[in-house]
Amino acid sequence: MNISKIASTLEGSEIIKIAGEINELKRQGHQIANLTIGDFDSNIFPIPEKLTENIMDAYRSNQTNYPPAEGVASLRESISTFVKEKFGLEYSAKQIQVSGGSRPLIYGLFMSLIDPGDRVVYPTPSWNNNHYCRFTGATDVPVQTSAENNFMPTAADIKPHLKGATLLALCSPLNPTGTMFAKKDLEEICDLVIEENKSRPASEKPLYIMYDQIYSQLTFGGQVHYDPVSLRPELKDRVVYIDGISKCLAATGVRVGWAFGPEHVISKMKTIIGHVGAWSPKPEQVATGQFLAQKADWDEFLVSYKAKVQKSLDALYNGFMQLKSDGFAVQAIQPMGAIYLTIQIDYLGKTTPAGDVLKTSSDLVFYLINEAGAGLVPFSAFSADPGMNWFRASVGGCSLEDIQAMLPRIRVALSKLK
């Protein structure tokens, strides 16, 4: 049966495959610490009570018809105020697009800017940029980053690839690493984009930045979140931000995301998102607009929620650093932001007790699932090489007790490898 060329090139999610294995083992009664999916166990990390009340009130008030394609006006006005207060950025409601989470926004941005063959530059590891390139027929240009710079791209990494590119896709705090841009690194990358655009004739498409900051409210240990337009205001017409409540309020299922940027791009995203019906449900939009204005409730929730996330990240980080201290071939990068810890488990090429050689990072993942009840995601799921021995651990779906109970099992499982 014939299908489209795009459909034939799309690959299933490696994360979903790993999660399927975990769910089957759980069904069989195994104890598994699921550190795979970038989501939350809502019994461990519930959304704010006030947001729940707002949503219920919106349904009771019959706010259940189609929302405007660009998003409910009261929500966009609240986002405009929020962006000004949190980041010092001036964007009117006309420069804001709402959708059902951040994915339709990224799709809408790609569809608005990219023609088949256009070059899209993005660092690896990073989340899903390769799939959006395939949707649009873009020529994707993955740029390898290094552990030495916390897997964040530098200007030196990116500079050779910008000539003729249409989009530079960046994210901070970064999924999958939980690491963040240093101010100097982001400034230097912004300067490259400014320089590249100045070199282009008016007949050539400019170079845009997609800046995914969906985790910007989740920073730890005194880390500071930086963004392009705050650092270089002259980039305002060339940057589209991706944001929302999915991660900062543990509200992945509430489906309220927003983009803000130049009106000539946002207006095209509105048309695309409207045609595919990818808007956020109206009651959730109304409720979120109210909650953004309830500053005391927002701040109170964020303080307690971040402390809980950080406690889990710290327990995982300290556990792996103890393994390293005890002679195991592991490493971890100290948590900076988001809900992720970056872990190195340098056991590729080792042999399991069953006699199987761990040839790829995926082999090691499935060994740890079955032998240690620990689910991790290899960086190969984020466009990195299958031979990389680095992994993402997401703490949103696990309790602190699950993490603490898992660490001794990992110790035993690694000890069995020869």
C-alpha positions as CSV (number, residue, x, y, z in Angstrom):
1,M,0.0,0.0,0.0
2,N,1.5,3.3,-1.1
3,I,2.0,6.1,1.4
4,S,3.4,9.6,1.2
5,K,7.2,10.2,1.0
6,I,7.0,12.1,4.3
7,A,5.2,9.4,6.1
8,S,7.6,6.8,4.8
9,T,10.6,8.6,6.2
10,L,9.1,9.3,9.7
11,E,10.4,7.2,12.5
12,G,8.6,6.2,15.7
13,S,9.8,7.6,19.0
14,E,12.6,5.7,20.6
15,I,11.3,7.0,24.0
16,I,7.9,5.5,23.4
17,K,9.5,2.1,22.5
18,I,11.4,2.2,25.8
19,A,8.3,3.3,27.7
20,G,6.4,0.4,26.2
21,E,9.0,-2.1,27.5
22,I,8.7,-0.5,31.0
23,N,4.9,-0.6,31.0
24,E,4.9,-4.3,30.1
25,L,7.3,-5.1,32.9
26,K,5.2,-3.0,35.3
27,R,2.1,-4.9,34.2
28,Q,4.0,-8.1,35.2
29,G,4.6,-6.7,38.7
30,H,8.3,-5.5,38.3
31,Q,9.5,-2.5,40.3
32,I,10.7,0.1,37.7
33,A,11.9,3.6,38.2
34,N,10.7,5.2,35.0
35,L,13.1,8.0,34.2
36,T,12.2,8.1,30.5
37,I,9.4,10.3,29.5
38,G,9.5,14.1,29.9
39,D,6.2,14.1,31.7
40,F,4.9,14.1,35.3
41,D,3.1,11.6,37.5
42,S,0.3,13.9,38.4
43,N,-0.1,12.2,41.8
44,I,3.4,13.2,42.6
45,F,3.4,16.6,40.8
46,P,-0.2,17.9,40.6
47,I,-1.0,21.2,38.9
48,P,-1.7,24.2,41.1
49,E,-5.0,23.9,43.0
50,K,-6.0,27.4,41.9
51,L,-5.5,26.5,38.3
52,T,-7.7,23.4,38.7
53,E,-10.4,25.6,40.3
54,N,-10.1,28.1,37.4
55,I,-10.5,25.3,34.8
56,M,-13.6,23.9,36.6
57,D,-15.1,27.3,36.9
58,A,-14.5,27.9,33.1
59,Y,-16.4,24.7,32.3
60,R,-19.2,25.6,34.6
61,S,-19.4,29.0,32.9
62,N,-19.9,27.2,29.6
63,Q,-16.7,28.4,28.0
64,T,-16.8,25.3,25.7
65,N,-17.2,26.7,22.2
66,Y,-14.3,27.2,19.7
67,P,-11.7,29.6,20.8
68,P,-10.3,32.2,18.4
69,A,-7.6,30.8,16.2
70,E,-4.9,33.0,17.7
71,G,-6.1,32.2,21.3
72,V,-8.5,33.8,23.8
73,A,-7.8,37.5,24.0
74,S,-7.7,37.6,27.9
75,L,-5.0,34.9,27.8
76,R,-2.9,36.7,25.3
77,E,-3.1,39.9,27.3
78,S,-2.1,38.0,30.4
79,I,0.8,36.4,28.5
80,S,1.9,39.8,27.3
81,T,2.0,41.1,30.9
82,F,3.8,37.9,32.0
83,V,6.5,38.2,29.4
84,K,7.1,41.8,30.3
85,E,7.4,41.0,34.0
86,K,9.4,37.8,33.8
87,F,11.8,38.6,30.9
88,G,11.5,42.4,30.4
89,L,10.2,41.8,26.8
90,E,7.6,43.9,25.1
91,Y,5.2,41.9,23.0
92,S,1.6,42.9,22.3
93,A,-1.3,40.4,22.2
94,K,-1.1,40.6,18.4
95,Q,2.4,39.1,18.6
96,I,1.3,36.1,20.6
97,Q,-0.1,32.8,19.3
98,V,-1.7,30.2,21.6
99,S,-2.0,26.4,20.8
100,G,-2.5,23.0,22.4
101,G,1.0,22.9,24.0
102,S,4.3,23.8,22.3
103,R,4.4,21.1,19.5
104,P,1.8,22.7,17.2
105,L,3.7,26.0,17.6
106,I,7.0,24.5,16.5
107,Y,5.2,22.8,13.6
108,G,3.5,26.1,12.7
109,L,6.8,28.0,12.9
110,F,8.5,25.4,10.6
111,M,5.6,25.5,8.2
112,S,5.7,29.3,8.2
113,L,9.4,29.7,7.5
114,I,10.7,26.6,5.8
115,D,10.5,25.6,2.1
116,P,11.7,22.2,0.9
117,G,15.5,22.3,0.8
118,D,15.9,25.2,3.3
119,R,18.6,24.6,5.8
120,V,17.7,24.2,9.5
121,V,20.6,24.2,12.0
122,Y,20.2,22.7,15.4
123,P,22.5,21.2,18.1
124,T,22.5,17.6,19.0
125,P,21.4,16.2,21.3
126,S,18.1,18.1,21.0
127,W,14.4,17.3,21.0
128,N,12.5,16.5,17.7
129,N,14.1,19.0,15.4
130,N,14.9,16.2,13.0
131,H,11.2,15.2,12.7
132,Y,10.1,18.8,12.0
133,C,12.7,19.0,9.3
134,R,11.2,15.9,7.7
135,F,7.7,17.3,7.9
136,T,8.8,20.4,5.9
137,G,11.3,18.8,3.6
138,A,14.1,20.9,5.2
139,T,17.7,20.0,4.9
140,D,18.6,19.4,8.5
141,V,22.0,20.4,9.8
142,P,22.7,18.7,13.2
143,V,25.6,20.2,15.0
144,Q,27.4,18.0,17.5
145,T,28.0,19.5,20.9
146,S,30.3,18.3,23.7
147,A,30.2,17.3,27.3
148,E,32.9,19.9,28.0
149,N,30.3,22.6,27.4
150,N,27.4,20.7,29.0
151,F,26.1,19.8,25.5
152,M,25.2,23.4,24.8
153,P,26.3,24.8,21.4
154,T,28.9,27.5,21.2
155,A,29.4,30.1,18.5
156,A,32.4,28.1,17.3
157,D,30.2,25.0,16.9
158,I,27.5,26.8,14.9
159,K,29.4,29.4,12.8
160,P,30.4,27.0,10.0
161,H,26.8,26.1,9.3
162,L,24.9,29.4,9.2
163,K,25.6,30.5,5.7
164,G,22.4,30.2,3.8
165,A,20.4,28.7,6.7
166,T,16.8,29.8,7.3
167,L,16.4,28.7,10.9
168,L,18.6,28.1,13.9
169,A,16.7,26.1,16.5
170,L,17.8,26.6,20.1
171,C,16.5,25.5,23.5
172,S,17.5,26.5,27.1
173,P,17.1,24.9,29.6
174,L,17.8,22.1,27.1
175,N,15.8,19.0,26.6
176,P,17.4,16.4,27.0
177,T,20.3,17.6,29.1
178,G,18.8,20.0,31.7
179,T,21.7,22.3,31.0
180,M,21.6,26.0,30.1
181,F,23.2,28.7,28.0
182,A,25.9,30.7,29.6
183,K,25.4,34.4,28.9
184,K,28.6,34.8,26.9
185,D,27.8,31.7,24.7
186,L,24.3,32.9,23.8
187,E,25.6,36.5,23.2
188,E,28.2,35.2,20.7
189,I,25.6,33.1,18.9
190,C,23.3,36.1,18.6
191,D,26.1,38.1,17.2
192,L,26.7,35.5,14.5
193,V,23.0,35.6,13.5
194,I,23.1,39.4,13.3
195,E,26.3,39.3,11.2
196,E,24.8,36.6,8.9
197,N,21.6,38.6,8.3
198,K,23.6,41.8,7.6
199,S,25.5,39.9,4.9
200,R,22.3,38.8,3.0
201,P,20.7,40.7,0.2
202,A,17.1,41.8,0.5
203,S,16.1,39.1,-1.9
204,E,17.3,36.3,0.4
205,K,15.4,34.9,3.3
206,P,16.7,36.1,6.6
207,L,18.0,33.7,9.3
208,Y,15.6,33.3,12.2
209,I,16.1,31.8,15.7
210,M,13.5,29.5,17.2
211,Y,14.1,29.9,21.0
212,D,12.4,27.1,23.0
213,Q,12.2,28.3,26.6
214,I,9.5,26.0,27.8
215,Y,11.6,25.2,30.9
216,S,12.7,28.8,31.7
217,Q,10.9,28.9,35.1
218,L,12.6,25.7,36.2
219,T,16.2,26.7,37.1
220,F,18.3,25.6,40.0
221,G,21.3,26.5,42.0
222,G,21.4,30.2,41.2
223,Q,21.4,29.5,37.4
224,V,20.1,32.5,35.3
225,H,18.0,32.0,32.2
226,Y,19.0,34.2,29.2
227,D,17.2,34.8,26.0
228,P,18.2,36.3,22.6
229,V,16.2,39.5,22.5
230,S,17.0,40.6,26.0
231,L,20.7,40.2,25.1
232,R,20.5,41.7,21.6
233,P,17.3,43.8,21.1
234,E,18.1,44.2,17.4
235,L,17.1,40.5,16.9
236,K,13.5,41.1,17.9
237,D,12.2,40.7,14.3
238,R,14.2,37.5,13.9
239,V,13.4,35.5,17.0
240,V,10.3,33.4,17.8
241,Y,9.9,32.2,21.3
242,I,8.2,28.9,22.3
243,D,6.8,28.8,25.8
244,G,3.8,27.6,27.9
245,I,2.7,26.0,31.2
246,S,3.3,22.4,30.3
247,K,6.6,22.1,32.3
248,C,6.6,25.1,34.7
249,L,3.3,24.1,36.2
250,A,3.5,20.3,35.6
251,A,0.6,20.8,33.3
252,T,1.5,18.7,30.3
253,G,-2.1,17.4,29.9
254,V,-3.7,20.8,30.2
255,R,-2.3,21.7,26.7
256,V,-1.7,25.5,26.9
257,G,1.4,26.7,25.0
258,W,2.2,30.0,23.4
259,A,4.7,31.5,21.0
260,F,5.6,35.2,20.7
261,G,7.6,37.0,18.1
262,P,7.4,39.2,15.0
263,E,3.8,39.8,13.9
264,H,4.5,38.9,10.3
265,V,5.5,35.3,11.4
266,I,3.0,34.9,14.2
267,S,0.1,35.8,11.8
268,K,1.1,33.0,9.5
269,M,1.4,30.5,12.4
270,K,-2.1,31.5,13.4
271,T,-3.4,30.5,9.9
272,I,-1.6,27.2,9.9
273,I,-2.6,26.3,13.5
274,G,-6.2,27.3,12.8
275,H,-6.4,25.1,9.7
276,V,-5.2,22.0,11.6
277,G,-7.3,22.8,14.6
278,A,-4.4,22.6,17.0
279,W,-5.8,25.2,19.4
280,S,-5.8,24.8,23.2
281,P,-9.3,24.0,24.7
282,K,-11.1,27.2,25.5
283,P,-11.7,26.5,29.2
284,E,-8.1,25.8,29.8
285,Q,-7.1,29.0,28.0
286,V,-9.5,31.1,30.1
287,A,-8.3,29.5,33.3
288,T,-4.6,29.9,32.4
289,G,-5.1,33.6,31.6
290,Q,-6.6,34.0,35.1
291,F,-3.8,32.1,36.8
292,L,-1.0,34.1,35.1
293,A,-2.5,37.1,36.7
294,Q,-2.7,35.4,40.2
295,K,0.9,36.2,40.9
296,A,0.9,35.1,44.6
297,D,-0.6,31.7,43.7
298,W,1.9,31.3,40.8
299,D,4.9,32.1,43.0
300,E,3.8,30.0,45.9
301,F,3.3,27.0,43.7
302,L,6.6,27.4,41.8
303,V,8.7,27.6,45.0
304,S,7.4,24.4,46.4
305,Y,7.3,22.6,43.1
306,K,10.8,23.5,42.1
307,A,12.1,22.4,45.5
308,K,10.5,19.0,45.0
309,V,12.0,18.6,41.5
310,Q,15.4,19.7,42.7
311,K,15.4,17.2,45.6
312,S,14.8,14.4,43.1
313,L,17.5,15.7,40.7
314,D,20.0,16.1,43.5
315,A,19.3,12.6,44.8
316,L,19.9,11.2,41.4
317,Y,23.0,13.3,40.8
318,N,24.5,12.5,44.2
319,G,23.8,8.8,43.7
320,F,25.7,8.7,40.4
321,M,28.5,10.7,41.8
322,Q,28.8,8.3,44.7
323,L,29.0,5.4,42.1
324,K,31.7,7.3,40.4
325,S,33.6,7.8,43.6
326,D,33.3,4.1,44.2
327,G,35.0,3.3,40.9
328,F,32.1,2.8,38.6
329,A,32.5,4.2,35.0
330,V,29.8,6.8,35.4
331,Q,29.5,10.6,35.3
332,A,26.7,13.2,35.7
333,I,26.4,16.9,35.0
334,Q,25.1,18.9,38.0
335,P,21.4,19.9,37.5
336,M,20.9,23.4,36.1
337,G,17.3,23.5,34.9
338,A,14.3,21.5,33.5
339,I,13.5,18.1,34.9
340,Y,16.4,16.2,33.4
341,L,19.8,14.9,34.6
342,T,22.5,14.1,32.1
343,I,24.3,10.8,32.9
344,Q,27.2,9.0,31.4
345,I,27.3,5.2,31.8
346,D,30.5,4.1,30.1
347,Y,29.8,0.4,29.7
348,L,29.4,-0.1,26.0
349,G,31.3,-3.1,24.8
350,K,30.8,-4.9,28.1
351,T,29.2,-8.4,28.3
352,T,26.0,-9.1,30.3
353,P,25.7,-12.2,32.5
354,A,23.6,-13.8,29.7
355,G,26.6,-13.4,27.3
356,D,25.2,-10.5,25.3
357,V,27.6,-7.7,24.2
358,L,26.3,-4.1,24.8
359,K,27.0,-2.6,21.4
360,T,24.8,0.5,21.5
361,S,23.4,2.8,24.0
362,S,20.0,1.3,23.4
363,D,21.4,-2.1,24.4
364,L,22.5,-0.7,27.7
365,V,19.1,1.0,28.2
366,F,17.3,-2.3,27.9
367,Y,19.8,-4.1,30.0
368,L,19.2,-1.6,32.9
369,I,15.5,-1.8,32.5
370,N,15.5,-5.6,32.9
371,E,18.4,-6.0,35.3
372,A,18.0,-2.8,37.5
373,G,14.5,-1.7,37.0
374,A,15.8,1.6,35.8
375,G,14.5,3.3,32.6
376,L,16.7,5.9,30.9
377,V,16.7,7.4,27.4
378,P,19.9,7.3,25.3
379,F,21.0,10.5,23.6
380,S,20.6,8.6,20.3
381,A,16.8,9.3,20.8
382,F,17.8,13.0,20.3
383,S,19.7,12.8,17.0
384,A,23.0,11.8,18.7
385,D,25.2,8.9,17.6
386,P,24.0,5.5,18.8
387,G,27.5,4.9,20.1
388,M,27.3,7.8,22.6
389,N,27.3,6.6,26.2
390,W,25.3,9.6,27.6
391,F,21.7,9.3,28.7
392,R,18.7,11.5,29.8
393,A,17.0,10.8,33.2
394,S,13.7,12.6,33.7
395,V,12.5,12.8,37.3
396,G,8.9,14.0,36.6
397,G,7.4,10.5,36.5
398,C,9.2,9.1,39.6
399,S,8.9,9.7,43.3
400,L,12.0,10.5,45.4
401,E,11.6,7.1,47.0
402,D,11.6,5.4,43.6
403,I,14.9,7.1,42.7
404,Q,16.5,6.2,46.0
405,A,15.4,2.6,45.7
406,M,16.7,2.3,42.2
407,L,20.3,3.4,42.8
408,P,21.4,0.3,44.6
409,R,19.9,-1.8,41.8
410,I,22.0,0.1,39.3
411,R,25.1,-0.6,41.3
412,V,24.4,-4.3,41.3
413,A,23.5,-4.4,37.6
414,L,26.7,-2.5,36.6
415,S,28.8,-4.8,38.8
416,K,27.6,-7.8,36.8
417,L,29.0,-6.5,33.5
418,K,32.3,-7.9,32.3
